[in-house]
């Protein structure tokens, strides 16, 4: 009985830790990662709000703008979002797993309705 209670408490603590990291830490990580990718391409990324949902594996960005080197707006969106499949997370954790990439992968996702172009 005591062992079951201890295992349940440990599991609840792990779920709470995962949620805390996903809701509070992940938005800053996502913001930094995207800003770094934009900087690698010579762009500046402005994002008003970054929200993440660790259980749905979803990230939402509000008031997104890419600025060129001169400061002029290159591209802007009121809202952007990304959904990640659990399978792609597992593939990243297992280096032996290959996932399709490039245009063929994008076309499959578009056909399946997993990518929405707005």
BABA-272854 format. One record per atom (N, C-alpha, C, O): residue in three letters; x, y, z. Coordinates in steps of 0.05 Angstrom, whole numbers, plus 32768, in hexadecimal, padded with zeros to 4 digits. Layout:
N
AlaXYZ
...
# end
This chain:
118
Unk80107FE88000
Unk800080008000
Unk801180198000
Unk800D802C7FF1
Unk8025801A8011
Unk803780318013
Unk804780347FFA
Unk804B804B7FF1
Unk8050801E7FEE
Unk805F80207FD5
Unk804E802B7FBE
Unk8058803B7FAE
Unk803580237FBD
Unk8023802C7FA8
Unk801F804B7FAB
Unk801F80597F97
Unk801C80537FC4
Unk801980707FC9
Unk8032807F7FC1
Unk803080957FB6
Unk804980747FC7
Unk806280817FC0
Unk806680837FA1
Unk806E80977F97
Unk805F806D7F93
Unk8061806D7F76
Unk804D80827F6A
Unk805480907F58
Unk803580837F75
Unk802180967F6B
Unk802A80B37F70
Unk802680C47F5F
Unk803680B87F87
Unk803F80D37F8D
Unk805780DA7F7B
Unk805880F17F72
Unk806980C87F76
Unk807F80CD7F64
Unk807580D37F48
Unk807F80E57F3A
Unk806280C37F3F
Unk805780C77F24
Unk804980E37F22
Unk804C80F17F0E
Unk803A80EA7F36
Unk802C81047F37
Unk8041811B7F37
Unk803D812F7F2A
Unk805781177F45
Unk806C812B7F46
Unk8079812E7F2A
Unk807F81447F22
Unk807E81187F1D
Unk808981197F02
Unk807781277EEE
Unk808081377EDE
Unk805D81227EF0
Unk804A812F7EDE
Unk8049814D7EE4
Unk8048815D7ED2
Unk804981547EFE
Unk804981707F05
Unk8063817E7EFC
Unk806281957EF3
Unk807981717EFE
Unk8092817C7EF5
Unk809281807ED6
Unk809B81957ECC
Unk8088816C7EC8
Unk8086816E7EAB
Unk807481857EA3
Unk807B81957E91
Unk805E81887EB1
Unk804B819E7EAB
Unk805881B97EB1
Unk805681CC7EA1
Unk806681BB7EC7
Unk807281D57ECE
Unk808881DC7EBA
Unk808981F37EB1
Unk809881C97EB2
Unk80AD81CF7E9E
Unk80A081D67E83
Unk80A981E87E76
Unk808B81C87E7C
Unk807E81CC7E62
Unk806F81E77E60
Unk807081F47E4B
Unk806381EF7E76
Unk805382087E75
Unk806482217E7C
Unk805F82367E72
Unk8079821E7E8D
Unk808882357E96
Unk80A482387E8A
Unk80AD824E7E85
Unk80B182227E85
Unk80CD82237E7B
Unk80CD82217E5D
Unk80DD822F7E50
Unk80BD82107E51
Unk80BE820B7E34
Unk80B982247E23
Unk80C682277E0F
Unk80A682367E2B
Unk80A2824E7E1A
Unk80BC825E7E16
Unk80C182687E00
Unk80CC82617E2B
Unk80E582707E28
Unk80F982617E16
Unk8107826D7E06
Unk80F982477E18
Unk810B82377E07
Unk810282397DEA
Unk8113823C7DD8
Unk80E882377DE5
Unk80DD82397DCA
Unk80E482547DBE
Unk80ED82567DA7
Unk80E082697DCE
Unk80E682847DC5
Unk810482877DBD
Unk810B82917DA8
Unk8116827D7DCE
Unk8133827F7DC9
Unk813A826E7DB1
Unk814B82777DA0
Unk812F82567DAE
Unk813682457D98
Unk812D82517D7E
Unk813C82517D6A
Unk8115825C7D7D
Unk810B82687D64
Unk811B82827D5D
Unk812182877D46
Unk812182917D71
Unk813182AA7D6D
Unk814D82A27D62
Unk815782B07D51
Unk8158828D7D6C
Unk817282847D62
Unk8171827A7D46
Unk818382807D36
Unk815C826C7D3F
Unk815882637D23
Unk8155827B7D10
Unk8160827B7CFA
Unk8146828F7D19
Unk814282A77D09
Unk815C82B67D06
Unk816282BF7CF0
Unk816B82B87D1B
Unk818582C67D1A
Unk819882B87D07
Unk81A882C57CF9
Unk8197829D7D06
Unk81A9828F7CF4
Unk81A382967CD7
Unk81B482937CC5
Unk818B829F7CD2
Unk818282A77CB7
Unk818382C57CB2
Unk817A82CF7C9E
Unk818F82D37CC6
Unk819282F07CC3
Unk817882FF7CC9
Unk817583167CC0
Unk816682F37CD8
Unk814D83007CDF
Unk814A83047CFD
Unk815882F67D0D
Unk813A83177D05
Unk8133831C7D21
Unk811783137D25
Unk8105831A7D16
Unk811283037D3A
Unk80F782F97D40
Unk80EB83097D57
Unk80F7830B7D6C
Unk80D383147D53
Unk80C483207D68
Unk80AB830F7D6E
Unk809C83097D5B
Unk80A883077D87
Unk809082F77D8F
Unk808583047DA8
Unk809483077DBC
Unk806B830B7DA8
Unk805F83177DC0
Unk805B83027DD6
Unk806383077DED
Unk804F82EB7DCF
Unk804882D77DE3
Unk804F82BB7DD7
Unk804982B57DC0
Unk805C82AA7DE8
Unk8060828E7DE1
Unk8052827D7DF7
Unk805782807E0F
Unk8041826B7DEE
Unk803382597E00
Unk8039823D7DF7
Unk803982377DDF
Unk803D822B7E0B
Unk8041820F7E04
Unk802D81FE7E15
Unk802682057E2B
Unk802581E87E09
Unk801581D47E17
Unk802481B97E16
Unk802481AC7E01
Unk803181B27E2C
Unk8042819A7E2B
Unk803281807E27
Unk803E816C7E1F
Unk8019817F7E2E
Unk800A81677E2B
Unk7FFF81637E0F
Unk7FFC814C7E05
Unk7FF981797E01
Unk7FF181787DE5
Unk8008817B7DD2
Unk800581797DBA
Unk802081807DDD
Unk803881857DCC
Unk8032819B7DB8
Unk803581977DA0
Unk802981B27DC2
Unk802181C87DB1
Unk802E81E27DBA
Unk803281E77DD2
Unk803781F27DA7
Unk8042820D7DAD
Unk803282217D9D
Unk802C821D7D86
Unk802B82377DAA
Unk801D824D7D9D
Unk802C82677DA1
Unk8036826D7DB7
Unk802E82777D8C
Unk803C82907D8C
Unk802882A67D83
Unk801A82A27D6F
Unk802882BC7D91
Unk801782D37D8A
Unk802882EA7D81
Unk803E82EE7D8B
Unk801E82F87D6D
Unk802B83107D62
Unk8048830A7D5B
Unk805B83157D67
Unk804B82FA7D47
Unk806682F17D3D
Unk806E83037D26
Unk805E83087D14
Unk8087830C7D26
Unk8091831C7D10
Unk80AF83167D0C
Unk80BE83147D1F
Unk80B683137CF3
Unk80D2830F7CEB
Unk80DB832A7CDF
Unk80CE83347CCD
Unk80F183347CE9
Unk80FC834D7CDF
Unk811783487CD1
Unk812783377CDA
Unk811B83567CBB
Unk813483537CAD
Unk814A83637CBA
Unk8146836F7CCF
Unk816283627CAF
Unk817983717CBB
Unk8174838F7CBE
Unk817F839B7CD0
Unk8164839A7CAC
Unk816083B77CAE
Unk814983BE7CC1
Unk814383D57CC6
Unk813C83AA7CCD
Unk812783AE7CE0
Unk810B83AE7CD4
Unk80F783AF7CE3
Unk810983AC7CBA
Unk80EE83AB7CAD
Unk80E283907CB0
Unk80F0837C7CB1
Unk80C8838F7CB3
Unk80B983767CB7
Unk80BB83657C9D
Unk80B3836E7C88
Unk80C5834D7CA0
Unk80C8833A7C8A
Unk80AF83297C87
Unk80A583257C71
Unk80A583207C9E
Unk808C83107C9F
Unk807F83147CBA
Unk808D83187CCE
Unk806483137CBB
Unk805683177CD4
Unk803E83057CD5
Unk803282FF7CC1
Unk803782FB7CED
Unk802082EB7CF2
Unk801482F27D0C
Unk802282F77D20
Unk7FF982F47D0D
Unk7FEC82FA7D26
Unk7FEF82E27D39
Unk7FF282E67D51
Unk7FEE82CA7D2E
Unk7FF082B27D3F
Unk7FFD829C7D2F
Unk7FF882987D17
Unk800E828C7D3C
Unk801A82747D30
Unk8019825E7D44
Unk801B82637D5C
Unk801682467D3B
Unk8016822F7D4D
Unk802382177D41
Unk802582157D28
Unk802C82057D52
Unk803981EC7D48
Unk803081D57D5A
Unk803181D87D73
Unk802881BF7D4E
Unk802281A77D5D
Unk803781927D57
Unk803F818F7D3F
Unk804181857D6B
Unk805681717D67
Unk804981567D6E
Unk803B81537D81
Unk804F81427D5D
Unk804581277D61
Unk805781197D75
Unk8070811D7D74
Unk804C81087D86
Unk805C80F97D99
Unk807080E77D8A
Unk808680E37D94
Unk806980DE7D72
Unk807B80CD7D63
Unk809480DC7D5B
Unk80AA80D07D5B
Unk809280F67D55
Unk80AA81057D4E
Unk80BB810A7D66
Unk80D4810B7D63
Unk80AF810C7D7E
Unk80BF810F7D96
Unk80CE80F57D9B
Unk80E680F67DA1
Unk80C180DE7D98
Unk80CE80C47D9B
Unk80E580C17D87
Unk80FA80B67D8E
Unk80E080CA7D6F
Unk80F580C77D5A
Unk810D80D87D61
Unk812480D07D5B
Unk810980EF7D6D
Unk812081007D75
Unk813080F47D8B
Unk814880F77D8D
Unk812280E57D9D
Unk812F80D87DB3
Unk813E80BF7DAB
Unk815280B77DB8
Unk813680B27D95
Unk8142809A7D8B
Unk815180A07D71
Unk814580A37D5C
Unk816C80A37D73
Unk817B80AC7D5B
Unk817A80977D44
Unk8180809F7D2E
Unk8172807F7D4A
Unk8171806A7D35
Unk8158806D7D24
Unk815680607D0F
Unk8144807C7D2D
Unk812B807F7D1E
Unk812E80957D0A
Unk813880AB7D0F
Unk8124808F7CF2
Unk812580A47CDD
Unk810980AD7CD8
Unk80F6809E7CD8
Unk810680C87CD4
Unk80EC80D37CCE
Unk80EE80E07CB2
Unk810380EA7CAB
Unk80D880E07CA3
Unk80D980EC7C89
Unk80DD810A7C8C
Unk80D481177C9F
Unk80EB81167C79
Unk80F081337C7A
Unk80EB81407C5F
Unk80E781327C4B
Unk80ED815A7C5F
Unk80EB81687C46
Unk80CF816B7C3C
Unk80BC81697C4B
Unk80CD81707C22
Unk80B381767C16
Unk80A0815E7C18
Unk808881627C1B
Unk80AA81467C15
Unk8098812E7C16
Unk808A812D7C31
Unk807381267C32
Unk809981327C47
Unk808D81327C61
Unk807881477C64
Unk806381427C6F
Unk807E815F7C5B
Unk806B81767C5C
Unk8052816F7C4C
Unk803C81747C56
Unk805581637C35
Unk803E815C7C25
Unk802D81477C33
Unk801481487C31
Unk803A81347C40
Unk802A811F7C4F
Unk801B812C7C66
Unk800481267C6B
Unk8027813F7C74
Unk801A814C7C8A
Unk8003815E7C80
Unk7FEE815E7C8C
Unk8007816C7C6A
Unk7FF2817C7C5F
Unk7FDA816A7C57
Unk7FC381717C5C
Unk7FE081547C4A
Unk7FCB81417C41
Unk7FBC81367C58
Unk7FA381317C57
Unk7FC981317C6E
Unk7FBD81267C86
Unk7FAE813B7C97
Unk7FA181347CAA
Unk7FB181547C90
Unk7FA4816A7C9F
Unk7FB281717CB8
Unk7FA7817F7CC9
Unk7FCB81687CBC
Unk7FDA816F7CD4
Unk7FE7818A7CD3
Unk7FEE81957CE8
Unk7FEA81957CBB
Unk7FF681B07CB8
Unk7FE081C17CAC
Unk7FD581BB7C97
Unk7FDB81D87CB9
Unk7FC781EB7CAF
Unk7FD682047CA6
Unk7FE482107CB6
Unk7FD2820B7C8E
Unk7FDD82247C84
Unk7FC8823A7C87
Unk7FB282377C7D
Unk7FD082507C93
Unk7FBC82667C97
Unk7FC5827E7C89
Unk7FB782927C89
# end
